[in-house]
């Protein structure tokens, strides 16, 4: 028997805080988010679970001037 599972994760936490916390703090958090995303993708691949993603692309930039 097959079912449907919905996994909803908010991976935009740094985006919501960019005006309240210093960039070094947000950079460290962003790096941790990236590691966890890679782990999640590996699990989805391992168990052949399809996924659809919608994230703020700006979070994947290596550098940000904060004014855009």
Predicted model as a PDB file, atoms N, CA, C, CB and O in Angstrom, pLDDT in the B-factor column:
MODEL        1                                                                  
ATOM      1  N   UNK A   1       0.830  -1.168   0.000  1.00 65.00           N  
ATOM      2  CA  UNK A   1       0.000   0.000   0.000  1.00 65.00           C  
ATOM      3  C   UNK A   1       0.888   1.250   0.000  1.00 65.00           C  
ATOM      4  CB  UNK A   1      -0.952  -0.012   1.209  1.00 65.00           C  
ATOM      5  O   UNK A   1       1.870   1.322   0.739  1.00 65.00           O  
ATOM      6  N   UNK A   2       0.535   2.222  -0.828  1.00 75.00           N  
ATOM      7  CA  UNK A   2       1.287   3.479  -0.909  1.00 75.00           C  
ATOM      8  C   UNK A   2       0.435   4.611  -0.381  1.00 75.00           C  
ATOM      9  CB  UNK A   2       1.733   3.772  -2.360  1.00 75.00           C  
ATOM     10  O   UNK A   2      -0.783   4.623  -0.555  1.00 75.00           O  
ATOM     11  N   UNK A   3       1.068   5.537   0.247  1.00 79.00           N  
ATOM     12  CA  UNK A   3       0.360   6.698   0.775  1.00 79.00           C  
ATOM     13  C   UNK A   3       1.065   7.976   0.368  1.00 79.00           C  
ATOM     14  CB  UNK A   3       0.245   6.617   2.299  1.00 79.00           C  
ATOM     15  O   UNK A   3       1.992   7.963  -0.441  1.00 79.00           O  
ATOM     16  N   UNK A   4       0.626   9.042   0.921  1.00 81.00           N  
ATOM     17  CA  UNK A   4       1.207  10.342   0.654  1.00 81.00           C  
ATOM     18  C   UNK A   4       1.677  10.953   1.961  1.00 81.00           C  
ATOM     19  CB  UNK A   4       0.198  11.267  -0.055  1.00 81.00           C  
ATOM     20  O   UNK A   4       0.976  10.909   2.972  1.00 81.00           O  
ATOM     21  N   UNK A   5       2.859  11.516   1.926  1.00 78.00           N  
ATOM     22  CA  UNK A   5       3.397  12.193   3.085  1.00 78.00           C  
ATOM     23  C   UNK A   5       3.796  13.604   2.658  1.00 78.00           C  
ATOM     24  CB  UNK A   5       4.607  11.411   3.689  1.00 78.00           C  
ATOM     25  O   UNK A   5       4.389  13.790   1.595  1.00 78.00           O  
ATOM     26  N   UNK A   6       3.482  14.566   3.460  1.00 78.00           N  
ATOM     27  CA  UNK A   6       3.881  15.939   3.186  1.00 78.00           C  
ATOM     28  C   UNK A   6       4.871  16.364   4.266  1.00 78.00           C  
ATOM     29  CB  UNK A   6       2.640  16.898   3.140  1.00 78.00           C  
ATOM     30  O   UNK A   6       4.590  16.272   5.461  1.00 78.00           O  
ATOM     31  N   UNK A   7       6.007  16.821   3.831  1.00 78.00           N  
ATOM     32  CA  UNK A   7       7.042  17.316   4.734  1.00 78.00           C  
ATOM     33  C   UNK A   7       7.237  18.790   4.399  1.00 78.00           C  
ATOM     34  CB  UNK A   7       8.397  16.496   4.594  1.00 78.00           C  
ATOM     35  O   UNK A   7       7.675  19.129   3.300  1.00 78.00           O  
ATOM     36  N   UNK A   8       6.917  19.649   5.332  1.00 76.00           N  
ATOM     37  CA  UNK A   8       7.017  21.088   5.101  1.00 76.00           C  
ATOM     38  C   UNK A   8       8.053  21.667   6.057  1.00 76.00           C  
ATOM     39  CB  UNK A   8       5.636  21.788   5.288  1.00 76.00           C  
ATOM     40  O   UNK A   8       7.900  21.581   7.275  1.00 76.00           O  
ATOM     41  N   UNK A   9       9.109  22.256   5.497  1.00 75.00           N  
ATOM     42  CA  UNK A   9      10.185  22.820   6.298  1.00 75.00           C  
ATOM     43  C   UNK A   9      10.395  24.280   5.928  1.00 75.00           C  
ATOM     44  CB  UNK A   9      11.486  22.021   6.107  1.00 75.00           C  
ATOM     45  O   UNK A   9      10.353  24.638   4.751  1.00 75.00           O  
ATOM     46  N   UNK A  10      10.617  25.110   6.915  1.00 71.00           N  
ATOM     47  CA  UNK A  10      10.940  26.505   6.672  1.00 71.00           C  
ATOM     48  C   UNK A  10      12.452  26.646   6.706  1.00 71.00           C  
ATOM     49  CB  UNK A  10      10.260  27.441   7.718  1.00 71.00           C  
ATOM     50  O   UNK A  10      13.062  26.621   7.775  1.00 71.00           O  
ATOM     51  N   UNK A  11      13.053  26.794   5.534  1.00 68.00           N  
ATOM     52  CA  UNK A  11      14.505  26.906   5.444  1.00 68.00           C  
ATOM     53  C   UNK A  11      14.931  28.335   5.124  1.00 68.00           C  
ATOM     54  CB  UNK A  11      15.045  25.948   4.386  1.00 68.00           C  
ATOM     55  O   UNK A  11      16.008  28.561   4.570  1.00 68.00           O  
ATOM     56  N   UNK A  12      14.096  29.276   5.469  1.00 66.00           N  
ATOM     57  CA  UNK A  12      14.376  30.675   5.161  1.00 66.00           C  
ATOM     58  C   UNK A  12      14.561  31.490   6.434  1.00 66.00           C  
ATOM     59  CB  UNK A  12      13.252  31.269   4.315  1.00 66.00           C  
ATOM     60  O   UNK A  12      14.304  32.694   6.446  1.00 66.00           O  
ATOM     61  N   UNK A  13      14.995  30.853   7.481  1.00 59.00           N  
ATOM     62  CA  UNK A  13      15.106  31.553   8.755  1.00 59.00           C  
ATOM     63  C   UNK A  13      16.074  32.727   8.688  1.00 59.00           C  
ATOM     64  CB  UNK A  13      15.544  30.592   9.835  1.00 59.00           C  
ATOM     65  O   UNK A  13      15.808  33.772   9.281  1.00 59.00           O  
ATOM     66  N   UNK A  14      17.173  32.584   7.990  1.00 64.00           N  
ATOM     67  CA  UNK A  14      18.131  33.682   7.875  1.00 64.00           C  
ATOM     68  C   UNK A  14      17.523  34.869   7.146  1.00 64.00           C  
ATOM     69  CB  UNK A  14      19.389  33.216   7.153  1.00 64.00           C  
ATOM     70  O   UNK A  14      17.803  36.018   7.489  1.00 64.00           O  
ATOM     71  N   UNK A  15      16.704  34.604   6.155  1.00 67.00           N  
ATOM     72  CA  UNK A  15      16.079  35.674   5.386  1.00 67.00           C  
ATOM     73  C   UNK A  15      15.190  36.540   6.276  1.00 67.00           C  
ATOM     74  CB  UNK A  15      15.261  35.091   4.228  1.00 67.00           C  
ATOM     75  O   UNK A  15      15.165  37.763   6.132  1.00 67.00           O  
ATOM     76  N   UNK A  16      14.483  35.927   7.169  1.00 69.00           N  
ATOM     77  CA  UNK A  16      13.584  36.660   8.041  1.00 69.00           C  
ATOM     78  C   UNK A  16      14.278  37.460   9.134  1.00 69.00           C  
ATOM     79  CB  UNK A  16      12.638  35.717   8.662  1.00 69.00           C  
ATOM     80  O   UNK A  16      13.647  38.279   9.802  1.00 69.00           O  
ATOM     81  N   UNK A  17      15.561  37.231   9.318  1.00 70.00           N  
ATOM     82  CA  UNK A  17      16.298  37.894  10.395  1.00 70.00           C  
ATOM     83  C   UNK A  17      17.392  38.830   9.898  1.00 70.00           C  
ATOM     84  CB  UNK A  17      16.905  36.865  11.295  1.00 70.00           C  
ATOM     85  O   UNK A  17      18.121  39.396  10.713  1.00 70.00           O  
ATOM     86  N   UNK A  18      17.532  39.012   8.579  1.00 68.00           N  
ATOM     87  CA  UNK A  18      18.699  39.722   8.054  1.00 68.00           C  
ATOM     88  C   UNK A  18      18.822  41.155   8.561  1.00 68.00           C  
ATOM     89  CB  UNK A  18      18.647  39.732   6.559  1.00 68.00           C  
ATOM     90  O   UNK A  18      19.919  41.712   8.579  1.00 68.00           O  
ATOM     91  N   UNK A  19      17.720  41.749   8.967  1.00 73.00           N  
ATOM     92  CA  UNK A  19      17.785  43.128   9.450  1.00 73.00           C  
ATOM     93  C   UNK A  19      17.933  43.221  10.975  1.00 73.00           C  
ATOM     94  CB  UNK A  19      16.543  43.877   9.016  1.00 73.00           C  
ATOM     95  O   UNK A  19      18.018  44.319  11.526  1.00 73.00           O  
ATOM     96  N   UNK A  20      17.964  42.074  11.649  1.00 77.00           N  
ATOM     97  CA  UNK A  20      18.013  42.077  13.113  1.00 77.00           C  
ATOM     98  C   UNK A  20      19.298  41.504  13.704  1.00 77.00           C  
ATOM     99  CB  UNK A  20      16.855  41.310  13.643  1.00 77.00           C  
ATOM    100  O   UNK A  20      19.605  41.742  14.872  1.00 77.00           O  
ATOM    101  N   UNK A  21      20.046  40.753  12.905  1.00 77.00           N  
ATOM    102  CA  UNK A  21      21.253  40.087  13.408  1.00 77.00           C  
ATOM    103  C   UNK A  21      22.451  40.435  12.538  1.00 77.00           C  
ATOM    104  CB  UNK A  21      21.055  38.559  13.455  1.00 77.00           C  
ATOM    105  O   UNK A  21      22.291  40.707  11.348  1.00 77.00           O  
ATOM    106  N   UNK A  22      23.641  40.429  13.110  1.00 80.00           N  
ATOM    107  CA  UNK A  22      24.839  40.728  12.319  1.00 80.00           C  
ATOM    108  C   UNK A  22      25.101  39.643  11.274  1.00 80.00           C  
ATOM    109  CB  UNK A  22      26.061  40.875  13.238  1.00 80.00           C  
ATOM    110  O   UNK A  22      24.754  38.477  11.466  1.00 80.00           O  
ATOM    111  N   UNK A  23      25.710  40.046  10.183  1.00 77.00           N  
ATOM    112  CA  UNK A  23      25.972  39.116   9.083  1.00 77.00           C  
ATOM    113  C   UNK A  23      26.792  37.893   9.500  1.00 77.00           C  
ATOM    114  CB  UNK A  23      26.690  39.839   7.975  1.00 77.00           C  
ATOM    115  O   UNK A  23      26.482  36.794   9.039  1.00 77.00           O  
ATOM    116  N   UNK A  24      27.821  38.020  10.349  1.00 82.00           N  
ATOM    117  CA  UNK A  24      28.567  36.811  10.730  1.00 82.00           C  
ATOM    118  C   UNK A  24      27.665  35.735  11.354  1.00 82.00           C  
ATOM    119  CB  UNK A  24      29.679  37.177  11.713  1.00 82.00           C  
ATOM    120  O   UNK A  24      27.839  34.545  11.091  1.00 82.00           O  
ATOM    121  N   UNK A  25      26.719  36.157  12.168  1.00 80.00           N  
ATOM    122  CA  UNK A  25      25.784  35.219  12.786  1.00 80.00           C  
ATOM    123  C   UNK A  25      24.919  34.558  11.727  1.00 80.00           C  
ATOM    124  CB  UNK A  25      24.903  35.932  13.823  1.00 80.00           C  
ATOM    125  O   UNK A  25      24.739  33.341  11.732  1.00 80.00           O  
ATOM    126  N   UNK A  26      24.384  35.365  10.819  1.00 76.00           N  
ATOM    127  CA  UNK A  26      23.529  34.820   9.757  1.00 76.00           C  
ATOM    128  C   UNK A  26      24.315  33.921   8.819  1.00 76.00           C  
ATOM    129  CB  UNK A  26      22.877  35.951   8.963  1.00 76.00           C  
ATOM    130  O   UNK A  26      23.793  32.910   8.350  1.00 76.00           O  
ATOM    131  N   UNK A  27      25.560  34.273   8.539  1.00 77.00           N  
ATOM    132  CA  UNK A  27      26.397  33.426   7.682  1.00 77.00           C  
ATOM    133  C   UNK A  27      26.598  32.056   8.315  1.00 77.00           C  
ATOM    134  CB  UNK A  27      27.761  34.096   7.422  1.00 77.00           C  
ATOM    135  O   UNK A  27      26.504  31.034   7.635  1.00 77.00           O  
ATOM    136  N   UNK A  28      26.871  32.033   9.602  1.00 80.00           N  
ATOM    137  CA  UNK A  28      27.069  30.755  10.301  1.00 80.00           C  
ATOM    138  C   UNK A  28      25.793  29.919  10.250  1.00 80.00           C  
ATOM    139  CB  UNK A  28      27.492  30.994  11.772  1.00 80.00           C  
ATOM    140  O   UNK A  28      25.846  28.712  10.012  1.00 80.00           O  
ATOM    141  N   UNK A  29      24.652  30.560  10.473  1.00 76.00           N  
ATOM    142  CA  UNK A  29      23.379  29.838  10.411  1.00 76.00           C  
ATOM    143  C   UNK A  29      23.111  29.319   9.002  1.00 76.00           C  
ATOM    144  CB  UNK A  29      22.227  30.744  10.866  1.00 76.00           C  
ATOM    145  O   UNK A  29      22.626  28.201   8.826  1.00 76.00           O  
ATOM    146  N   UNK A  30      23.426  30.124   8.020  1.00 76.00           N  
ATOM    147  CA  UNK A  30      23.214  29.724   6.627  1.00 76.00           C  
ATOM    148  C   UNK A  30      24.049  28.504   6.274  1.00 76.00           C  
ATOM    149  CB  UNK A  30      23.550  30.879   5.681  1.00 76.00           C  
ATOM    150  O   UNK A  30      23.572  27.598   5.590  1.00 76.00           O  
ATOM    151  N   UNK A  31      25.283  28.475   6.732  1.00 79.00           N  
ATOM    152  CA  UNK A  31      26.142  27.318   6.454  1.00 79.00           C  
ATOM    153  C   UNK A  31      25.562  26.057   7.066  1.00 79.00           C  
ATOM    154  CB  UNK A  31      27.560  27.555   6.987  1.00 79.00           C  
ATOM    155  O   UNK A  31      25.610  24.988   6.456  1.00 79.00           O  
ATOM    156  N   UNK A  32      25.014  26.174   8.269  1.00 80.00           N  
ATOM    157  CA  UNK A  32      24.394  25.013   8.919  1.00 80.00           C  
ATOM    158  C   UNK A  32      23.155  24.572   8.142  1.00 80.00           C  
ATOM    159  CB  UNK A  32      24.019  25.341  10.387  1.00 80.00           C  
ATOM    160  O   UNK A  32      22.929  23.375   7.962  1.00 80.00           O  
ATOM    161  N   UNK A  33      22.356  25.527   7.684  1.00 79.00           N  
ATOM    162  CA  UNK A  33      21.182  25.179   6.882  1.00 79.00           C  
ATOM    163  C   UNK A  33      21.582  24.417   5.633  1.00 79.00           C  
ATOM    164  CB  UNK A  33      20.401  26.434   6.498  1.00 79.00           C  
ATOM    165  O   UNK A  33      20.943  23.429   5.270  1.00 79.00           O  
ATOM    166  N   UNK A  34      22.627  24.868   4.983  1.00 80.00           N  
ATOM    167  CA  UNK A  34      23.092  24.202   3.757  1.00 80.00           C  
ATOM    168  C   UNK A  34      23.494  22.757   4.036  1.00 80.00           C  
ATOM    169  CB  UNK A  34      24.279  24.968   3.145  1.00 80.00           C  
ATOM    170  O   UNK A  34      23.181  21.859   3.255  1.00 80.00           O  
ATOM    171  N   UNK A  35      24.195  22.534   5.163  1.00 85.00           N  
ATOM    172  CA  UNK A  35      24.579  21.151   5.509  1.00 85.00           C  
ATOM    173  C   UNK A  35      23.342  20.290   5.721  1.00 85.00           C  
ATOM    174  CB  UNK A  35      25.464  21.128   6.780  1.00 85.00           C  
ATOM    175  O   UNK A  35      23.288  19.148   5.267  1.00 85.00           O  
ATOM    176  N   UNK A  36      22.355  20.837   6.408  1.00 84.00           N  
ATOM    177  CA  UNK A  36      21.146  20.053   6.691  1.00 84.00           C  
ATOM    178  C   UNK A  36      20.346  19.782   5.418  1.00 84.00           C  
ATOM    179  CB  UNK A  36      20.265  20.784   7.714  1.00 84.00           C  
ATOM    180  O   UNK A  36      19.759  18.710   5.274  1.00 84.00           O  
ATOM    181  N   UNK A  37      20.320  20.729   4.510  1.00 84.00           N  
ATOM    182  CA  UNK A  37      19.635  20.512   3.225  1.00 84.00           C  
ATOM    183  C   UNK A  37      20.305  19.366   2.471  1.00 84.00           C  
ATOM    184  CB  UNK A  37      19.647  21.811   2.361  1.00 84.00           C  
ATOM    185  O   UNK A  37      19.623  18.512   1.906  1.00 84.00           O  
ATOM    186  N   UNK A  38      21.633  19.347   2.461  1.00 89.00           N  
ATOM    187  CA  UNK A  38      22.356  18.259   1.786  1.00 89.00           C  
ATOM    188  C   UNK A  38      22.034  16.910   2.419  1.00 89.00           C  
ATOM    189  CB  UNK A  38      23.872  18.510   1.833  1.00 89.00           C  
ATOM    190  O   UNK A  38      21.873  15.915   1.713  1.00 89.00           O  
ATOM    191  N   UNK A  39      21.939  16.872   3.748  1.00 92.00           N  
ATOM    192  CA  UNK A  39      21.594  15.620   4.436  1.00 92.00           C  
ATOM    193  C   UNK A  39      20.181  15.175   4.069  1.00 92.00           C  
ATOM    194  CB  UNK A  39      21.716  15.790   5.966  1.00 92.00           C  
ATOM    195  O   UNK A  39      19.937  13.994   3.819  1.00 92.00           O  
ATOM    196  N   UNK A  40      19.263  16.122   4.039  1.00 89.00           N  
ATOM    197  CA  UNK A  40      17.884  15.809   3.686  1.00 89.00           C  
ATOM    198  C   UNK A  40      17.786  15.299   2.254  1.00 89.00           C  
ATOM    199  CB  UNK A  40      16.997  17.038   3.868  1.00 89.00           C  
ATOM    200  O   UNK A  40      17.080  14.326   1.990  1.00 89.00           O  
ATOM    201  N   UNK A  41      18.488  15.947   1.329  1.00 90.00           N  
ATOM    202  CA  UNK A  41      18.478  15.490  -0.065  1.00 90.00           C  
ATOM    203  C   UNK A  41      19.040  14.078  -0.196  1.00 90.00           C  
ATOM    204  CB  UNK A  41      19.282  16.452  -0.944  1.00 90.00           C  
ATOM    205  O   UNK A  41      18.533  13.273  -0.978  1.00 90.00           O  
ATOM    206  N   UNK A  42      20.080  13.782   0.565  1.00 95.00           N  
ATOM    207  CA  UNK A  42      20.656  12.431   0.525  1.00 95.00           C  
ATOM    208  C   UNK A  42      19.634  11.388   1.000  1.00 95.00           C  
ATOM    209  CB  UNK A  42      21.933  12.363   1.399  1.00 95.00           C  
ATOM    210  O   UNK A  42      19.528  10.308   0.420  1.00 95.00           O  
ATOM    211  N   UNK A  43      18.899  11.715   2.040  1.00 93.00           N  
ATOM    212  CA  UNK A  43      17.869  10.789   2.526  1.00 93.00           C  
ATOM    213  C   UNK A  43      16.748  10.609   1.497  1.00 93.00           C  
ATOM    214  CB  UNK A  43      17.283  11.295   3.854  1.00 93.00           C  
ATOM    215  O   UNK A  43      16.286   9.493   1.259  1.00 93.00           O  
ATOM    216  N   UNK A  44      16.325  11.703   0.902  1.00 90.00           N  
ATOM    217  CA  UNK A  44      15.281  11.607  -0.123  1.00 90.00           C  
ATOM    218  C   UNK A  44      15.760  10.744  -1.290  1.00 90.00           C  
ATOM    219  CB  UNK A  44      14.879  13.016  -0.625  1.00 90.00           C  
ATOM    220  O   UNK A  44      14.998   9.928  -1.810  1.00 90.00           O  
ATOM    221  N   UNK A  45      16.998  10.917  -1.699  1.00 92.00           N  
ATOM    222  CA  UNK A  45      17.564  10.082  -2.768  1.00 92.00           C  
ATOM    223  C   UNK A  45      17.630   8.619  -2.344  1.00 92.00           C  
ATOM    224  CB  UNK A  45      18.969  10.580  -3.154  1.00 92.00           C  
ATOM    225  O   UNK A  45      17.249   7.724  -3.099  1.00 92.00           O  
ATOM    226  N   UNK A  46      18.108   8.393  -1.154  1.00 96.00           N  
ATOM    227  CA  UNK A  46      18.269   7.018  -0.655  1.00 96.00           C  
ATOM    228  C   UNK A  46      16.949   6.245  -0.686  1.00 96.00           C  
ATOM    229  CB  UNK A  46      18.825   7.036   0.774  1.00 96.00           C  
ATOM    230  O   UNK A  46      16.913   5.071  -1.056  1.00 96.00           O  
ATOM    231  N   UNK A  47      15.876   6.915  -0.293  1.00 89.00           N  
ATOM    232  CA  UNK A  47      14.583   6.239  -0.230  1.00 89.00           C  
ATOM    233  C   UNK A  47      13.686   6.541  -1.433  1.00 89.00           C  
ATOM    234  CB  UNK A  47      13.871   6.632   1.037  1.00 89.00           C  
ATOM    235  O   UNK A  47      12.497   6.224  -1.443  1.00 89.00           O  
ATOM    236  N   UNK A  48      14.296   7.166  -2.448  1.00 88.00           N  
ATOM    237  CA  UNK A  48      13.601   7.462  -3.706  1.00 88.00           C  
ATOM    238  C   UNK A  48      12.289   8.211  -3.469  1.00 88.00           C  
ATOM    239  CB  UNK A  48      13.326   6.168  -4.472  1.00 88.00           C  
ATOM    240  O   UNK A  48      11.242   7.858  -4.012  1.00 88.00           O  
ATOM    241  N   UNK A  49      12.378   9.249  -2.648  1.00 86.00           N  
ATOM    242  CA  UNK A  49      11.221  10.078  -2.332  1.00 86.00           C  
ATOM    243  C   UNK A  49      11.297  11.342  -3.184  1.00 86.00           C  
ATOM    244  CB  UNK A  49      11.165  10.426  -0.803  1.00 86.00           C  
ATOM    245  O   UNK A  49      12.262  12.099  -3.082  1.00 86.00           O  
ATOM    246  N   UNK A  50      10.289  11.575  -4.020  1.00 84.00           N  
ATOM    247  CA  UNK A  50      10.305  12.797  -4.831  1.00 84.00           C  
ATOM    248  C   UNK A  50      10.060  14.019  -3.943  1.00 84.00           C  
ATOM    249  CB  UNK A  50       9.236  12.724  -5.957  1.00 84.00           C  
ATOM    250  O   UNK A  50       9.384  13.931  -2.918  1.00 84.00           O  
ATOM    251  N   UNK A  51      10.615  15.141  -4.347  1.00 83.00           N  
ATOM    252  CA  UNK A  51      10.462  16.366  -3.562  1.00 83.00           C  
ATOM    253  C   UNK A  51      10.337  17.572  -4.479  1.00 83.00           C  
ATOM    254  CB  UNK A  51      11.649  16.548  -2.603  1.00 83.00           C  
ATOM    255  O   UNK A  51      10.881  17.592  -5.583  1.00 83.00           O  
ATOM    256  N   UNK A  52       9.620  18.562  -4.010  1.00 81.00           N  
ATOM    257  CA  UNK A  52       9.503  19.843  -4.682  1.00 81.00           C  
ATOM    258  C   UNK A  52       9.990  20.910  -3.723  1.00 81.00           C  
ATOM    259  CB  UNK A  52       8.040  20.119  -5.146  1.00 81.00           C  
ATOM    260  O   UNK A  52       9.644  20.901  -2.542  1.00 81.00           O  
ATOM    261  N   UNK A  53      10.791  21.825  -4.232  1.00 76.00           N  
ATOM    262  CA  UNK A  53      11.400  22.839  -3.381  1.00 76.00           C  
ATOM    263  C   UNK A  53      10.964  24.237  -3.779  1.00 76.00           C  
ATOM    264  CB  UNK A  53      12.911  22.734  -3.437  1.00 76.00           C  
ATOM    265  O   UNK A  53      10.783  24.534  -4.960  1.00 76.00           O  
ATOM    266  N   UNK A  54      10.800  25.074  -2.797  1.00 74.00           N  
ATOM    267  CA  UNK A  54      10.575  26.502  -3.010  1.00 74.00           C  
ATOM    268  C   UNK A  54      11.322  27.237  -1.907  1.00 74.00           C  
ATOM    269  CB  UNK A  54       9.034  26.864  -3.008  1.00 74.00           C  
ATOM    270  O   UNK A  54      10.876  27.280  -0.760  1.00 74.00           O  
ATOM    271  N   UNK A  55      12.451  27.808  -2.263  1.00 70.00           N  
ATOM    272  CA  UNK A  55      13.245  28.536  -1.277  1.00 70.00           C  
ATOM    273  C   UNK A  55      13.644  29.888  -1.863  1.00 70.00           C  
ATOM    274  CB  UNK A  55      14.506  27.718  -0.856  1.00 70.00           C  
ATOM    275  O   UNK A  55      13.610  30.079  -3.078  1.00 70.00           O  
ATOM    276  N   UNK A  56      14.013  30.802  -1.012  1.00 72.00           N  
ATOM    277  CA  UNK A  56      14.513  32.098  -1.459  1.00 72.00           C  
ATOM    278  C   UNK A  56      15.913  31.880  -2.017  1.00 72.00           C  
ATOM    279  CB  UNK A  56      14.517  33.155  -0.290  1.00 72.00           C  
ATOM    280  O   UNK A  56      16.836  31.548  -1.273  1.00 72.00           O  
ATOM    281  N   UNK A  57      16.069  32.063  -3.301  1.00 71.00           N  
ATOM    282  CA  UNK A  57      17.351  31.835  -3.955  1.00 71.00           C  
ATOM    283  C   UNK A  57      18.464  32.711  -3.420  1.00 71.00           C  
ATOM    284  CB  UNK A  57      17.215  32.056  -5.418  1.00 71.00           C  
ATOM    285  O   UNK A  57      19.631  32.321  -3.451  1.00 71.00           O  
ATOM    286  N   UNK A  58      18.121  33.880  -2.933  1.00 71.00           N  
ATOM    287  CA  UNK A  58      19.118  34.798  -2.390  1.00 71.00           C  
ATOM    288  C   UNK A  58      19.902  34.155  -1.244  1.00 71.00           C  
ATOM    289  CB  UNK A  58      18.445  36.085  -1.909  1.00 71.00           C  
ATOM    290  O   UNK A  58      21.057  34.509  -1.009  1.00 71.00           O  
ATOM    291  N   UNK A  59      19.285  33.222  -0.539  1.00 64.00           N  
ATOM    292  CA  UNK A  59      19.959  32.555   0.575  1.00 64.00           C  
ATOM    293  C   UNK A  59      21.113  31.685   0.119  1.00 64.00           C  
ATOM    294  CB  UNK A  59      18.976  31.719   1.346  1.00 64.00           C  
ATOM    295  O   UNK A  59      21.969  31.335   0.932  1.00 64.00           O  
ATOM    296  N   UNK A  60      21.163  31.327  -1.149  1.00 69.00           N  
ATOM    297  CA  UNK A  60      22.214  30.456  -1.648  1.00 69.00           C  
ATOM    298  C   UNK A  60      23.406  31.237  -2.195  1.00 69.00           C  
ATOM    299  CB  UNK A  60      21.662  29.551  -2.719  1.00 69.00           C  
ATOM    300  O   UNK A  60      24.379  30.635  -2.649  1.00 69.00           O  
ATOM    301  N   UNK A  61      23.345  32.563  -2.158  1.00 74.00           N  
ATOM    302  CA  UNK A  61      24.468  33.378  -2.620  1.00 74.00           C  
ATOM    303  C   UNK A  61      25.641  33.243  -1.657  1.00 74.00           C  
ATOM    304  CB  UNK A  61      24.052  34.860  -2.757  1.00 74.00           C  
ATOM    305  O   UNK A  61      25.449  33.108  -0.448  1.00 74.00           O  
ATOM    306  N   UNK A  62      26.835  33.279  -2.188  1.00 76.00           N  
ATOM    307  CA  UNK A  62      28.019  33.241  -1.347  1.00 76.00           C  
ATOM    308  C   UNK A  62      28.304  34.583  -0.675  1.00 76.00           C  
ATOM    309  CB  UNK A  62      29.211  32.818  -2.166  1.00 76.00           C  
ATOM    310  O   UNK A  62      28.998  34.643   0.340  1.00 76.00           O  
ATOM    311  N   UNK A  63      27.759  35.665  -1.253  1.00 74.00           N  
ATOM    312  CA  UNK A  63      28.014  36.993  -0.725  1.00 74.00           C  
ATOM    313  C   UNK A  63      26.751  37.837  -0.877  1.00 74.00           C  
ATOM    314  CB  UNK A  63      29.218  37.657  -1.445  1.00 74.00           C  
ATOM    315  O   UNK A  63      25.991  37.653  -1.828  1.00 74.00           O  
ATOM    316  N   UNK A  64      26.527  38.751   0.048  1.00 67.00           N  
ATOM    317  CA  UNK A  64      25.342  39.602   0.016  1.00 67.00           C  
ATOM    318  C   UNK A  64      25.701  40.983   0.527  1.00 67.00           C  
ATOM    319  CB  UNK A  64      24.195  38.993   0.852  1.00 67.00           C  
ATOM    320  O   UNK A  64      26.408  41.121   1.525  1.00 67.00           O  
ATOM    321  N   UNK A  65      25.215  41.993  -0.153  1.00 66.00           N  
ATOM    322  CA  UNK A  65      25.492  43.353   0.282  1.00 66.00           C  
ATOM    323  C   UNK A  65      24.412  43.883   1.214  1.00 66.00           C  
ATOM    324  CB  UNK A  65      25.630  44.264  -0.916  1.00 66.00           C  
ATOM    325  O   UNK A  65      24.543  44.998   1.718  1.00 66.00           O  
ATOM    326  N   UNK A  66      23.354  43.126   1.458  1.00 59.00           N  
ATOM    327  CA  UNK A  66      22.246  43.451   2.361  1.00 59.00           C  
ATOM    328  C   UNK A  66      21.393  44.612   1.891  1.00 59.00           C  
ATOM    329  CB  UNK A  66      22.778  43.761   3.717  1.00 59.00           C  
ATOM    330  O   UNK A  66      20.391  44.910   2.542  1.00 59.00           O  
ATOM    331  N   UNK A  67      21.724  45.281   0.809  1.00 59.00           N  
ATOM    332  CA  UNK A  67      20.940  46.431   0.387  1.00 59.00           C  
ATOM    333  C   UNK A  67      20.006  46.102  -0.769  1.00 59.00           C  
ATOM    334  CB  UNK A  67      21.854  47.560  -0.003  1.00 59.00           C  
ATOM    335  O   UNK A  67      19.338  46.993  -1.292  1.00 59.00           O  
ATOM    336  N   UNK A  68      19.950  44.863  -1.166  1.00 49.00           N  
ATOM    337  CA  UNK A  68      19.100  44.473  -2.291  1.00 49.00           C  
ATOM    338  C   UNK A  68      18.232  43.317  -1.897  1.00 49.00           C  
ATOM    339  CB  UNK A  68      19.934  44.112  -3.517  1.00 49.00           C  
ATOM    340  O   UNK A  68      17.440  42.836  -2.707  1.00 49.00           O  
TER     341      UNK A  68                                                      
ENDMDL                                                                          
END                                                                             
